């Protein structure tokens, strides 16, 4: 799993600007799903969907805030969804290990793996010792312990192109690949393994290490996809987030530079993935290892005059989704069925011999022609009944988006208008009404009922949120923001410098 990787970033699937030999290798090894979606394209909700096999209406994770159960739901996540995927696979006889970013509440929640190597994208107070990668870097490479943010600077630098302060072989993705290879090569346990490797990148800050930082010439990057600002910003969260993460300073020329570094980060991840694939292919009967590759969501990356995720444009909610199992599945195949991250639970448990699809579908059974494809998908962002609630209904051809803030709507014909530039709400009212009705139907559940106003989706008078900045410093070292007086940032600097010099 990667974090914030767009669906259109794999060379073998049509992106001629990017170098991804190991992702291409996975494409050749199995099946690529061209219509896979995150039904809540935000870090924490996507991860709860993967862990539970349940959609946000059940997990109640609609944002990066702590999930709150609906009336009548059990208070604990596993009580209302069932055992997490790792616990389920352990009970089915698998040796389980998890590596990387899990983004849970609390940050150190037990997610069910027998062996866990955790590396979160930020460090939690009071110190970074609880983070396996952070403590490893401090212990094994103390020369880099002065770094407040070893993944790159955040806050006002969040979307500004950077270079990693670490060499490639000390980066967090390389460290994850090392842990994965060690676990895959273990020979002291006869059980089959179930592994979850959750990379931190290419999530901002976008800071690939040398030489990946200079792989791509910004002048050769593809153009941004831009509609009118008024249409692109019907979702008020897009301009709000653009300001919040300091991306209002990015012009089209700088956006090309950012994309070049983003592609460099993906090529670095691809190299780390290749080391894991090599370890798998070196095993006996490697053809019987099932591999799933996916991301939690995408990133506008300047398209539609916006940045980040948390919206239902394709760049944000559509994800890469590769599935390979040479002993069972056809190689080099592209499928267009509608797939969601909730389906991963059924894929793993079906392969293990005891399918539990929960709120997904049995994808392996679908590939065998033993069940029907989905007719539509429903996505939701922010709590139902809130001003910021949004809903998406997507079919093979159409996408409908509803925004409670102002009751704004968008309708796109994805076949004729894949860049989502022409809003068809006025020109295709029947399609709009049919998809709106499907959205209403999806909200007729305890976890989403507050989104309804009678037989329609609840709307509010439009309001623009006050613009605020997001500050992301190293809270584990007591840094929470810019000081009121510049000189206050230097407190303790002389002592710390003297200590390093001596």
C-alpha positions as CSV (number, residue, x, y, z in Angstrom):
1,X,0.0,0.0,0.0
2,X,1.1,3.5,-0.8
3,X,-0.3,6.8,0.6
4,X,-1.8,9.4,-1.7
5,X,-0.7,7.8,-5.0
6,X,-2.9,8.8,-7.9
7,X,-4.4,6.1,-10.2
8,X,-2.6,7.4,-13.2
9,X,1.0,7.0,-12.1
10,X,2.0,3.6,-13.5
11,X,3.9,3.4,-16.8
12,X,2.5,0.1,-17.9
13,X,-1.0,1.5,-17.5
14,X,-0.5,4.4,-19.8
15,X,1.7,7.1,-18.1
16,X,4.5,7.6,-20.5
17,X,6.1,10.2,-18.3
18,X,7.0,8.0,-15.3
19,X,9.4,5.2,-14.7
20,X,7.9,2.3,-12.6
21,X,9.6,-1.0,-13.7
22,X,8.4,-2.9,-10.6
23,X,4.8,-1.7,-10.7
24,X,5.0,-2.6,-14.4
25,X,6.2,-6.0,-13.3
26,X,3.1,-6.4,-11.1
27,X,0.9,-5.3,-14.0
28,X,2.4,-8.1,-16.1
29,X,2.1,-10.6,-13.3
30,X,-1.6,-10.2,-12.8
31,X,-4.8,-8.1,-13.0
32,X,-5.1,-4.3,-13.1
33,X,-8.5,-2.8,-12.0
34,X,-9.0,0.4,-13.9
35,X,-12.1,1.5,-11.8
36,X,-11.0,1.1,-8.2
37,X,-12.1,3.8,-5.7
38,X,-11.6,4.9,-2.1
39,X,-15.1,5.5,-0.9
40,X,-13.8,8.0,1.7
41,X,-10.6,9.4,0.2
42,X,-8.9,10.4,3.4
43,X,-6.1,8.6,5.3
44,X,-7.8,7.3,8.5
45,X,-11.2,6.4,6.9
46,X,-9.5,4.5,4.1
47,X,-7.4,2.5,6.6
48,X,-10.4,1.6,8.7
49,X,-12.1,0.3,5.6
50,X,-9.1,-1.9,4.7
51,X,-8.8,-3.2,8.3
52,X,-12.5,-3.9,8.8
53,X,-13.9,-4.6,5.3
54,X,-16.6,-2.1,6.1
55,X,-17.6,1.1,4.5
56,X,-17.6,4.5,6.4
57,X,-21.3,4.2,7.2
58,X,-20.4,1.4,9.5
59,X,-16.9,2.4,10.6
60,X,-18.2,6.0,11.1
61,X,-14.8,7.2,9.9
62,X,-15.6,10.1,7.6
63,X,-12.5,12.3,8.2
64,X,-9.2,12.2,10.1
65,X,-11.1,12.9,13.3
66,X,-11.7,10.1,15.8
67,X,-14.6,8.0,14.6
68,X,-17.8,8.4,16.6
69,X,-20.4,5.6,16.6
70,X,-23.9,6.3,15.5
71,X,-26.8,5.7,17.9
72,X,-27.3,2.0,18.4
73,X,-23.8,1.1,17.2
74,X,-21.2,-0.6,19.4
75,X,-18.6,1.9,20.8
76,X,-15.5,-0.1,19.7
77,X,-14.6,-0.5,16.1
78,X,-14.1,-4.3,16.1
79,X,-17.3,-4.7,18.1
80,X,-19.3,-3.1,15.3
81,X,-17.3,-4.3,12.3
82,X,-15.8,-7.6,13.4
83,X,-12.2,-8.6,14.0
84,X,-9.6,-6.7,12.1
85,X,-8.1,-8.2,9.0
86,X,-4.8,-9.2,10.6
87,X,-6.5,-10.9,13.5
88,X,-8.8,-12.7,11.1
89,X,-5.8,-14.0,9.1
90,X,-4.0,-15.1,12.3
91,X,-7.1,-17.2,13.2
92,X,-7.0,-18.7,9.7
93,X,-3.5,-20.0,10.4
94,X,-1.3,-17.3,8.9
95,X,1.9,-15.8,10.4
96,X,1.0,-12.1,10.2
97,X,3.3,-9.0,10.1
98,X,2.5,-5.4,9.5
99,X,5.0,-2.7,8.5
100,X,4.7,1.0,8.1
101,X,2.0,3.6,8.5
102,X,-1.3,2.6,10.2
103,X,-2.7,6.0,11.3
104,X,-5.0,4.8,14.1
105,X,-6.8,6.2,17.1
106,X,-5.0,5.9,19.4
107,X,-1.8,6.1,17.4
108,X,-0.5,2.9,18.9
109,X,-3.8,0.9,18.7
110,X,-3.4,-2.9,18.5
111,X,-4.3,-3.7,14.9
112,X,-3.9,-7.4,15.3
113,X,-0.5,-8.3,13.8
114,X,1.8,-10.9,15.5
115,X,4.8,-8.7,14.5
116,X,4.4,-5.0,14.0
117,X,7.0,-2.5,12.7
118,X,5.3,0.9,12.9
119,X,6.4,4.1,11.2
120,X,3.9,7.0,11.2
121,X,4.4,10.1,9.1
122,X,4.6,12.3,12.2
123,X,5.9,11.6,15.7
124,X,3.7,11.6,18.7
125,X,4.4,13.3,22.1
126,X,6.2,12.9,24.4
127,X,8.9,11.5,22.2
128,X,9.6,9.5,19.0
129,X,10.8,6.4,20.8
130,X,7.5,4.7,20.3
131,X,7.9,4.8,16.5
132,X,10.0,1.8,15.3
133,X,11.6,3.7,12.4
134,X,12.2,6.9,14.4
135,X,13.8,5.0,17.2
136,X,15.9,2.9,14.7
137,X,17.2,6.0,13.0
138,X,18.1,7.6,16.3
139,X,19.8,4.4,17.6
140,X,21.6,3.2,14.4
141,X,22.3,6.6,12.8
142,X,22.5,9.2,15.5
143,X,24.1,11.7,13.2
144,X,20.6,12.3,11.8
145,X,18.9,12.6,15.1
146,X,18.9,16.4,14.9
147,X,16.3,16.2,12.1
148,X,12.9,17.3,13.3
149,X,11.2,15.9,10.2
150,X,13.2,13.2,8.5
151,X,10.6,12.8,5.8
152,X,10.9,16.4,4.7
153,X,9.5,19.7,6.1
154,X,5.8,20.2,6.4
155,X,3.7,23.3,7.2
156,X,4.5,26.0,4.6
157,X,6.8,23.5,2.8
158,X,4.1,20.8,2.5
159,X,3.7,21.1,-1.3
160,X,7.0,22.7,-2.1
161,X,9.5,20.4,-3.9
162,X,12.3,19.2,-1.6
163,X,15.1,16.6,-1.4
164,X,15.1,14.1,1.4
165,X,17.6,15.0,4.1
166,X,18.5,11.3,4.3
167,X,20.3,9.0,1.8
168,X,18.0,6.6,-0.1
169,X,19.2,3.6,1.9
170,X,18.1,5.3,5.2
171,X,14.7,6.5,4.0
172,X,11.6,5.1,5.7
173,X,10.5,3.2,2.6
174,X,13.9,1.5,2.3
175,X,13.7,0.6,6.0
176,X,10.2,-0.9,5.4
177,X,11.5,-3.0,2.5
178,X,14.3,-4.2,4.7
179,X,11.9,-5.3,7.4
180,X,9.6,-7.0,4.8
181,X,12.5,-8.9,3.2
182,X,13.7,-10.1,6.6
183,X,10.2,-11.4,7.4
184,X,9.6,-13.0,4.0
185,X,12.9,-14.8,4.2
186,X,12.2,-16.3,7.6
187,X,12.5,-20.1,7.6
188,X,11.7,-20.8,11.3
189,X,8.0,-20.9,10.9
190,X,6.1,-23.3,8.6
191,X,2.9,-21.3,8.4
192,X,2.1,-19.2,5.3
193,X,2.5,-15.5,5.8
194,X,0.1,-12.6,5.6
195,X,1.9,-9.3,5.2
196,X,0.8,-5.7,5.1
197,X,3.4,-3.2,4.0
198,X,2.1,0.4,4.2
199,X,4.5,3.0,2.7
200,X,4.4,6.6,3.9
201,X,5.0,8.1,0.4
202,X,4.2,9.7,-1.9
203,X,2.2,11.6,0.7
204,X,3.6,15.1,1.1
205,X,6.0,16.5,1.9
206,X,7.4,15.5,-1.5
207,X,11.0,14.9,-0.8
208,X,12.6,12.1,-2.8
209,X,16.2,11.1,-2.0
210,X,19.2,11.5,-4.3
211,X,19.1,10.5,-7.2
212,X,15.4,10.1,-7.4
213,X,15.0,13.9,-6.8
214,X,16.4,14.6,-10.2
215,X,14.9,11.9,-12.4
216,X,12.2,14.1,-14.0
217,X,12.5,17.3,-15.9
218,X,9.6,19.6,-14.8
219,X,9.3,21.0,-18.3
220,X,8.4,17.5,-19.5
221,X,5.6,17.0,-17.0
222,X,2.0,16.7,-18.2
223,X,-0.3,19.7,-18.1
224,X,-2.7,20.3,-15.2
225,X,-6.3,19.4,-15.7
226,X,-8.2,22.6,-15.1
227,X,-11.9,23.5,-15.5
228,X,-13.3,26.9,-14.6
229,X,-12.3,28.0,-11.1
230,X,-16.0,28.4,-10.3
231,X,-16.8,24.8,-11.3
232,X,-13.7,23.3,-9.9
233,X,-14.4,25.0,-6.5
234,X,-18.0,24.1,-6.2
235,X,-16.7,21.8,-3.4
236,X,-15.8,24.5,-0.9
237,X,-13.3,22.2,0.8
238,X,-11.0,22.4,-2.2
239,X,-10.2,26.2,-1.9
240,X,-10.3,25.8,1.9
241,X,-7.6,23.1,1.8
242,X,-5.6,24.9,-0.9
243,X,-5.2,27.7,1.6
244,X,-4.8,25.5,4.7
245,X,-1.8,23.6,3.4
246,X,-0.2,26.7,1.9
247,X,-0.7,25.6,-1.7
248,X,-2.2,29.0,-2.6
249,X,1.4,30.0,-3.3
250,X,1.8,27.5,-6.1
251,X,1.6,28.7,-9.7
252,X,1.4,26.4,-12.8
253,X,5.2,26.4,-13.3
254,X,5.8,25.4,-9.7
255,X,3.1,22.8,-10.0
256,X,5.2,21.1,-12.7
257,X,8.2,21.0,-10.4
258,X,6.1,19.5,-7.6
259,X,4.8,16.8,-10.0
260,X,8.4,16.0,-11.1
261,X,9.3,15.4,-7.4
262,X,6.1,13.5,-6.8
263,X,7.0,11.2,-9.7
264,X,10.5,10.9,-8.2
265,X,9.0,9.8,-4.9
266,X,7.0,7.1,-6.7
267,X,10.0,5.8,-8.5
268,X,11.8,5.5,-5.2
269,X,8.9,3.6,-3.8
270,X,8.9,1.4,-6.9
271,X,12.6,0.6,-6.3
272,X,11.7,-0.4,-2.7
273,X,8.8,-2.5,-3.9
274,X,11.1,-4.3,-6.3
275,X,13.3,-5.5,-3.4
276,X,10.1,-7.0,-1.8
277,X,9.1,-8.6,-5.1
278,X,12.6,-10.1,-5.5
279,X,12.3,-11.7,-2.0
280,X,8.9,-13.2,-2.9
281,X,10.1,-14.6,-6.2
282,X,13.1,-16.2,-4.5
283,X,10.8,-18.3,-2.4
284,X,9.8,-21.8,-3.3
285,X,6.3,-21.8,-5.0
286,X,6.4,-18.1,-5.4
287,X,3.6,-18.4,-8.0
288,X,1.2,-19.2,-5.1
289,X,1.9,-15.8,-3.4
290,X,-1.0,-13.5,-3.8
291,X,0.0,-9.8,-4.0
292,X,-2.3,-6.8,-3.8
293,X,-1.0,-3.3,-4.6
294,X,-3.2,-0.3,-3.9
295,X,-3.2,3.2,-2.4
296,X,-5.5,4.7,0.2
297,X,-6.5,7.6,-2.1
298,X,-5.0,10.0,-4.6
299,X,-4.1,13.7,-4.8
300,X,-5.4,16.5,-7.0
301,X,-1.8,17.7,-7.3
302,X,-2.9,21.0,-8.8
303,X,-5.7,19.6,-11.0
304,X,-9.0,21.3,-10.7
305,X,-7.3,24.3,-9.0
306,X,-6.7,22.2,-5.9
307,X,-4.4,20.0,-3.9
308,X,-4.9,17.1,-1.4
309,X,-7.7,14.5,-1.3
310,X,-11.0,14.8,0.6
311,X,-13.0,15.3,-2.6
312,X,-14.6,13.1,-5.3
313,X,-12.7,14.2,-8.4
314,X,-11.1,11.1,-10.0
315,X,-7.5,12.3,-9.1
316,X,-8.4,12.2,-5.4
317,X,-10.7,9.2,-5.0
318,X,-9.6,6.8,-7.8
319,X,-6.7,4.5,-6.9
320,X,-4.3,2.1,-8.5
321,X,-5.3,-1.5,-7.7
322,X,-3.2,-4.4,-8.9
323,X,-3.9,-8.1,-8.0
324,X,-1.6,-10.9,-8.9
325,X,-1.6,-14.6,-8.2
326,X,0.2,-16.5,-11.0
327,X,-1.0,-19.9,-9.9
328,X,-4.6,-18.8,-10.1
329,X,-5.2,-15.6,-12.0
330,X,-4.5,-14.6,-15.6
331,X,-1.5,-12.4,-16.2
332,X,-1.4,-9.1,-17.9
333,X,-5.2,-8.4,-17.7
334,X,-7.0,-5.2,-17.3
335,X,-10.6,-5.3,-15.8
336,X,-13.0,-2.4,-15.5
337,X,-15.3,-3.6,-12.7
338,X,-16.0,-1.1,-9.9
339,X,-13.8,-2.1,-7.0
340,X,-13.4,-0.5,-3.5
341,X,-10.9,-0.8,-0.7
342,X,-13.5,-2.7,1.3
343,X,-13.0,-5.6,-1.2
344,X,-9.5,-6.3,0.1
345,X,-10.9,-8.1,3.2
346,X,-12.7,-10.6,1.0
347,X,-9.7,-11.1,-1.3
348,X,-7.5,-12.0,1.6
349,X,-10.0,-14.2,3.4
350,X,-11.2,-16.0,0.2
351,X,-7.6,-16.8,-0.7
352,X,-7.1,-18.2,2.8
353,X,-10.0,-20.5,2.3
354,X,-12.7,-18.9,4.5
355,X,-14.2,-15.9,2.6
356,X,-15.6,-13.0,4.7
357,X,-16.7,-10.2,2.4
358,X,-18.4,-8.0,5.0
359,X,-19.4,-4.9,3.0
360,X,-17.3,-5.6,0.0
361,X,-17.7,-8.1,-2.7
362,X,-15.9,-11.4,-3.4
363,X,-13.5,-10.2,-6.1
364,X,-11.9,-13.6,-6.7
365,X,-15.4,-15.1,-7.2
366,X,-16.2,-12.3,-9.6
367,X,-13.0,-13.0,-11.6
368,X,-14.1,-16.7,-11.9
369,X,-17.5,-15.5,-13.3
370,X,-19.4,-16.7,-10.3
371,X,-21.1,-13.5,-9.3
372,X,-22.3,-10.3,-10.8
373,X,-20.4,-7.0,-11.0
374,X,-21.4,-4.0,-9.0
375,X,-23.7,-1.6,-10.7
376,X,-22.6,1.5,-8.7
377,X,-20.5,2.6,-5.8
378,X,-21.4,5.2,-3.1
379,X,-18.7,7.3,-1.3
380,X,-19.0,9.7,1.6
381,X,-16.8,12.4,3.2
382,X,-17.4,14.2,6.5
383,X,-20.1,13.2,8.9
384,X,-23.6,12.8,7.5
385,X,-25.8,15.7,8.5
386,X,-22.9,18.1,8.8
387,X,-22.4,21.2,6.6
388,X,-19.3,19.6,5.1
389,X,-20.9,16.3,4.1
390,X,-20.4,15.1,0.6
391,X,-21.7,12.1,-1.3
392,X,-20.6,10.4,-4.5
393,X,-22.5,7.9,-6.6
394,X,-20.4,6.4,-9.5
395,X,-21.4,3.9,-12.2
396,X,-19.5,2.6,-15.2
397,X,-20.4,5.7,-17.1
398,X,-21.6,8.5,-14.7
399,X,-20.5,10.2,-11.5
400,X,-22.8,12.3,-9.3
401,X,-21.5,14.4,-6.5
402,X,-23.6,16.1,-3.8
403,X,-22.3,18.7,-1.4
404,X,-24.5,19.6,1.6
405,X,-22.9,23.0,1.9
406,X,-25.1,24.9,-0.5
407,X,-26.8,21.8,-1.9
408,X,-24.3,22.0,-4.8
409,X,-24.2,19.2,-7.3
410,X,-22.0,17.9,-10.1
411,X,-22.6,15.2,-12.7
412,X,-19.9,14.0,-15.1
413,X,-20.1,11.5,-18.0
414,X,-16.8,9.7,-17.3
415,X,-16.7,8.0,-20.7
416,X,-17.1,11.2,-22.7
417,X,-15.5,13.6,-20.2
418,X,-12.8,11.6,-18.2
419,X,-11.2,14.8,-17.0
420,X,-14.5,15.9,-15.3
421,X,-14.7,19.4,-16.9
422,X,-18.4,19.5,-18.0
423,X,-21.1,19.5,-15.3
424,X,-24.2,17.7,-16.7
425,X,-26.6,18.4,-13.8
426,X,-28.8,20.7,-15.9
427,X,-28.5,18.8,-19.2
428,X,-29.2,15.3,-17.9
429,X,-31.8,15.7,-15.1
430,X,-33.0,12.0,-15.3
431,X,-29.5,10.7,-14.7
432,X,-29.1,13.2,-11.8
433,X,-32.4,12.1,-10.3
434,X,-31.6,8.4,-10.6
435,X,-28.2,8.7,-9.0
436,X,-29.5,11.1,-6.3
437,X,-32.1,8.4,-5.4
438,X,-29.3,5.8,-5.0
439,X,-27.5,8.2,-2.7
440,X,-30.6,8.6,-0.6
441,X,-31.0,4.9,-0.5
442,X,-27.4,4.4,0.7
443,X,-28.0,6.9,3.6
444,X,-31.0,5.0,4.9
445,X,-28.8,3.3,7.5
446,X,-28.1,4.3,11.2
447,X,-24.6,5.5,10.3
448,X,-25.8,7.9,7.6
449,X,-29.4,8.7,8.3
450,X,-28.6,12.2,9.4
451,X,-27.7,13.0,5.8
452,X,-31.4,12.9,4.8
453,X,-34.1,15.5,4.8
454,X,-37.2,13.4,4.1
455,X,-36.7,11.7,0.7
456,X,-33.8,13.8,-0.4
457,X,-30.2,14.6,0.7
458,X,-30.0,17.3,3.4
459,X,-28.7,20.7,2.1
460,X,-27.7,23.8,4.0
461,X,-27.3,27.5,2.9
462,X,-23.9,27.9,1.5
463,X,-21.2,29.3,3.8
464,X,-17.5,29.8,3.2
465,X,-15.3,28.4,5.9
466,X,-12.9,30.9,7.5
467,X,-9.5,30.4,6.0
468,X,-7.0,28.9,8.5
469,X,-3.5,27.5,8.1
470,X,-2.4,24.0,9.2
471,X,0.8,23.9,11.2
472,X,2.7,20.6,11.2
473,X,5.9,20.8,13.3
474,X,7.7,18.2,15.4
475,X,5.4,18.0,18.4
476,X,7.4,15.2,19.9
477,X,10.1,17.8,20.5
478,X,7.7,20.5,21.7
479,X,7.6,22.5,18.4
480,X,4.0,23.4,17.7
481,X,4.2,26.5,15.5
482,X,5.9,29.7,14.5
483,X,6.8,31.8,17.5
484,X,5.2,35.2,18.2
485,X,8.7,36.6,18.3
486,X,11.3,35.3,15.8
487,X,14.1,35.2,18.4
488,X,12.0,32.7,20.5
489,X,12.8,30.0,17.9
490,X,16.5,30.2,19.0
491,X,15.9,29.2,22.6
492,X,18.2,26.3,23.4
493,X,19.9,26.6,19.9
494,X,23.3,27.5,21.3
495,X,23.3,24.7,23.8
496,X,22.1,22.1,21.2
497,X,24.7,23.3,18.7
498,X,27.5,23.2,21.3
499,X,26.5,19.6,22.3
500,X,26.7,18.4,18.7
501,X,30.0,20.1,18.0
502,X,31.6,18.5,21.1
